[in-house]
Amino acid sequence: MRKSMLFMMSVLVVLSLILGACGTATPITVIETVEVVKEGKTVIETVEVIKTVEVSVEVTATPIPREEAPLVLGTFPREQTLILGELTGRVGTPSNFNEWVGWKSRDRGMQQLANEPLWSIDFATGEIIPGLASGDPIYNADFTQVTIPLRQGVAWSDGEPFTSADVVYTVETLIAKEGFNAHNFMADNVAKVSALDDSTVVFDLKQANSRFHTTFLDRWGCTWIMPKHIFETIEDPITFEFNPFVGTGPYKLNSYDPNGFWTAWEKRADWDKSPTGILYGEPKPQYIVYQAFANEGAKILAQLTHQLDEVDLSAEGLKAALAQGKSIRAYQAGYPWVVNNDPALTGLTFNTATPPYDNVDVRWALLLAIDIAEYEGQAVDGAGTLSPVHIPSLGAYPKDYIAPMETWLSDFTLDLGNGETFKPYDTDAPQRIVEYAKGRGYVVSDNPAAQDQAFGLGWYKYSPETAEKLLVKNGFSKNADGQWLLPDKSVWRIEVLSRTDTSHLSFKNAAAAVQQWKQFGIDAVQVPSDNSSELAYVGDFDVSGEWPAQEPWGAGADLYRVLDFYNSAYIESLGSITTGHTSRWSSSEMDAVIQQLRETDPSNTEEVIAKGIEGLKILVQQMPGIPTFGYIGFVTYDETYWTNWPTAENPYSQPYVHWGPFKYTTPFLETVGG
Amino acid sequence: MAFIKGYLIPRLIQYILVIFLGLTAVFIIPRLTPTDPVNRTIAQLRSMGSYLDPASMNAFIDDLNELYGLKGSPLEQYGAFWKRLFRGDFGVSFFQFPTPVNQLIKTALPWTLGMLLMTTIIAWIFGNIIGGLAGYFSRSKWSRVIDFITMIIRPIPYYIFAFALLILLAYIIPIFPVSGGTDIGRQFALSLSYLLDVLRHAFLPALSLVLIGSAVWFQTMKLVVQNVNAEDFVQYAKFGGLRDRRIASKYVIRNAMLPQITSLALSLGQIFSGALITEIVYSYPGLGMLLYNAIITGDYNLIMGITALSIVGITTAILLLDLLYPLFDPRVRFV
């Protein structure tokens, strides 16, 4: 509570910085064709992108005069140093880099700079980038054995060569010792791991598992490889601090703050022996510092004074930074400014283990009581991309899944009782968001393809009268004041659990839902809690602003990661932490789809998509959570010192500095001085 | 001898009893909260993007209970707690596993002690001297001006006040750093440059605490002095023709200091809880954030470590105050 009050005050202070951002908006949206630098130095292709220019916020690539900025930041020469905000905040264990045990703030630079996974996901390009692996995993016919080819010529940052012995040692150590995050997974899955030669490793699995290799696929974390020559000398690898950190990435540890506010990394002299160097060339910054701030105002002040090159902010903070900083830009040059291709879907989750949310009619009634244009306007000023299904509408997902499902979605029918039916799908829903945005003074492209990309392909109708019929069908009623009553005639009160951070999309979804359901006549209240994640996992909530589905990989067509969380095997009783999705929903039909996916080669795209669509249809029918819009990142770049950031005009890589593939961006950054 | 038997020994027993009960309460209370450290750890790992295989989750929960020492009955855990405590060991932090609680406190404590000890004492001295004089010369123009300024400063929420100082002196007039306890890249060293760097980073948070703290001490001291000023013995001294300076220092302020000394002792005892908002505004290291995070994450060992310090700090401060009080107030006698 105290934290939320502090945050509210912080927002007030940030709002005071906005001032100039509140002028009349006259943005221009255009479609243009630009050259995009993709993987490697030489691959150049032409893609169509949306370029939006918001005139009210003076965004310019022209840097401020250099002499206004400090030449040295701390002890580092500023022109050679990249300063980045640390997403998860201050490091609680500054001296401990043992990321195989518990949470070690790996976004302090471990996953983005100093470590290389076997593979990484780049959600912006849709590619899976082989790092320590040199190619795809090769499974045998029944998925009980997988062979992984490893990259040759890679060395650890202390000069020792990286070989298959490191991979074998890592897996054997994880199996041998309880306390590692991946111990149980490895112990349950791996019968034997062996090295065929220095650059090939073979896993014999205890049972068929066609997705075993994904444990090494970095999507904001994975199973990392240990340097055998260091860990084999350690008695207790659980309490080992692994300080100084030794990795295979292009950067090595320079220094860190014992209080956890910053970690500084230095480019390796032998950067060409890292997969990043081998694949993309020399990283440009000599030093990279990840810095944490305890409040958003300080982040903005640091960026305004050119002491912070990139940072994640709140919606309000982004507008304040753009309004005040002449050299600051966002991912998109104009409305809606934000990163809207993040592979996560936001929305609402029902606790289907608790009545009345165990009733699918109730869940659908609550969905139909939402006017999505009003909802998204309140939540994110219309900036999100709608998705009618339980995956975000980004990358290849609309083409692979949402568009092919549209006929089925249009035909999908709800039984309202008494022989009445209703088709809820609405292809015009994104248009309502467009109208909202136009009503706010933003100029939005009239190009249908651009609108589809920005606002989604469709959502559901706003139909309170249909919602009412569904509820009446199930014994709900209204009192004289128009307030909804449960079948037992008590007042229906919905508590919507959310995080306390008002900028978090969990909070924003919950606040918007409460508003909508109040208008519908339900006594809905938002319950922000610092403990919201745990409360959601133990099932102590009615509805929550937690993601309505597990996030997909963000690359490739496989939805196993999303659907397996609804596996009935993971359902726990209320009060115990659930190991699946927090909705605690499952069904035998979904179990069957999951089983079929397990038996399908993930590289068999056609088959994977067919099974994925089956799973998504079941989720739409059952609606254990309401998908609303894709995750939005409020990112700002200060271009005083560094340019050529991945942006909407030039999306050559994923845009976050906290994701692992940021290491593959570093060779493409350019210093302003040249 | 009579003092030792009649006062000191019973007082020391009371002191030990208060600490024992306080620490026992600190052991029990976090376990009554709905926050489960194991669940919280898993929730954190998952919310931070870690993919924990659902099929292996129950075994992982077991592992964590084992590692955190949460497997025995509450009574067994209570026994283990006292055993560790007598060795000066609070165990490992759950949320920052496997970092020992002692190490976390050792890193944060010097910043909190340095900042709060200095600012509390400076604000106390400054506020009381000015407040005392302003109370005695309450009709003077300067007294009214200072009173007016403190009336403006004191109601401002500290967060806003501290942030305004940050904007003023780190952005508009950029002479102090925006955040942190030291420069980026600066490592601890016994050198003048390190000391100056620490002082430069401490200046803004210290200034905010001193200004707000002084305003509080000023107002309370001024009111107390004005009350003492109206006492018969002060009036008698004035009628006796004593000089104002002597009346102010020997008759009024000395008496008015007594409640202020008590408050100072309590304030010093409380500094072990840290200065949460100062740490948030200035991204300054210290115990405040450590304790706050420990509470919301159910990190029992860390909560116990920090609050044990606070309990010992406050009870010791009160004990010392009781023992030293005759020095300040000759009317107090133990025998």
Interface residues (C-beta under 8 A of the other chain):
Chain A: R2 K3 L6 M9 S10 L12 V13 L73 G74 T75 F76 I83 T88 R90 G92 T93 P94 S95 N96 V101 G102 W103 E178 G179 N181 H183 N184 F185 A187 D188 T215 R219 W220 G221 C222 I238 T239 N254 S255 D257 P258 N259 G260 F261 W262 A264 V289 Q291 A292 F293 A294 N295 G297 A298 L301 A302 L304 T305 Q307 D530 N531 S533 E534 L535 A536 Y537 V538 D540 R561 D564 F565 N567 A569 Y570 I577 T579 G580
Chain B: P34 T35 D36 V38 N39 R40 T41 I42 A43 Q44 L45 R46 S47 M48 G49 S50 Y51 L52 D53 P54 A55 S56 M57 N58 A59 F60 I61 D63 E66 L67 S93 F95 Q96 F97 P98 T99 T107 A108 W111 P157 Y159 I160 F163 L166 I167 A170 Y171 P174 V178 S179 G180 G181 T182 D183 I184 G185 R186 Q187 F188 L276 I277 E279 I280 V281 Y282 S283 Y284 P285 M289 Y292 N293 I296
